[in-house]
Every structure is written in C-alpha cells, then in structure tokens.
Amino acid sequence: HRISFANGSYDSEGGRIDVDWAEEEGVVVLNVCKPGEVEAVFEIEGEITAVTIDGEEATLDMAANAEEVQIRYIPANK
C-alpha cells in the first residue's frame, strides 16, 4: 500500500506552520498554512496543475510569503 495522505504541524520561532497533503485520483493536493513573515521554499517534482494563495489563483513564485497556499500537482514518479 502507498501512503495517500499525511498532515503535520510545527511551532517555529515565527509561528505555527501546518501542512497536509492527499492524493486524489493521481493528483497531489498540498496545503500549507503559515505566518506571512515565514518564508517557504516549495520544490515540486512533477507537473503543477494549480496554485491557490489565500483562496485566489496564483503562481508558485508568489507562494513564498503567502499565509495559505494550495498546490495541486501530478507527481513526476507516476
């Protein structure tokens, strides 16, 4: 069996970071919620199909300082 979902959180010096992901019909849905002051680096291996920041359509380049990020992608190892 493969792992099809996971979640976790981390209390950083800059605030709480929550992450979860789930695979839905071959597409991974990654959700990150963090303080805007905490910079994130997203390294996605696969084809990104959608990026949403604070509920609005966006690009991955815009996600580093966003508070709520959702990335949908098809993993490269599929």
C-alpha positions in Angstrom: 0.0 0.0 0.0 1.1 3.6 -0.7 0.6 6.4 1.7 -2.2 8.6 0.2 -2.4 11.4 2.8 -0.4 13.0 5.6 -0.5 16.0 7.9 1.6 17.7 10.5 2.5 21.0 12.1 5.5 22.8 13.5 5.7 25.6 16.0 8.5 27.7 14.5 10.0 30.8 16.0 7.9 32.8 13.5 4.7 31.0 14.4 2.8 27.7 13.7 3.2 26.0 10.3 0.5 23.4 9.3 1.0 21.1 6.3 -1.2 18.4 4.8 -1.4 16.6 1.5 -3.6 14.0 0.0 -3.6 12.2 -3.4 -6.9 12.4 -5.2 -7.1 10.4 -8.5 -3.4 10.8 -9.3 -3.2 14.5 -8.3 -1.5 15.5 -5.1 -3.2 18.4 -3.2 -0.7 20.1 -0.9 -2.0 22.7 1.7 0.3 24.9 3.7 -0.8 27.4 6.3 1.8 29.6 7.9 2.6 33.2 9.1 3.3 35.5 6.2 6.6 36.5 7.7 7.8 32.9 7.5 9.3 32.4 4.0 8.6 29.0 2.4 10.5 27.3 -0.4 8.4 24.9 -2.5 10.3 22.3 -4.5 7.7 20.3 -6.5 8.8 17.4 -8.6 6.0 17.0 -11.1 3.6 18.9 -13.2 1.9 21.7 -11.3 -1.8 21.9 -12.3 -2.9 24.7 -10.0 -1.7 27.1 -7.3 -4.0 29.0 -5.0 -2.9 31.6 -2.5 -5.4 32.8 0.2 -8.2 31.3 -2.0 -7.1 33.1 -5.2 -5.5 31.7 -8.3 -1.7 32.4 -8.3 1.7 31.2 -9.4 4.2 29.2 -7.4 6.6 32.2 -7.5 4.0 34.1 -5.4 3.8 31.5 -2.6 7.0 32.1 -0.6 5.4 34.7 1.7 1.7 33.8 1.5 -0.2 32.6 4.5 -2.4 29.9 2.9 -1.1 28.0 -0.1 -2.6 25.1 -2.0 -0.6 23.4 -4.8 -2.1 20.7 -7.0 0.4 18.6 -9.0 0.9 15.4 -10.8 4.0 13.7 -9.2 6.9 13.1 -11.6 7.2 9.5 -10.4 3.7 8.4 -11.5 
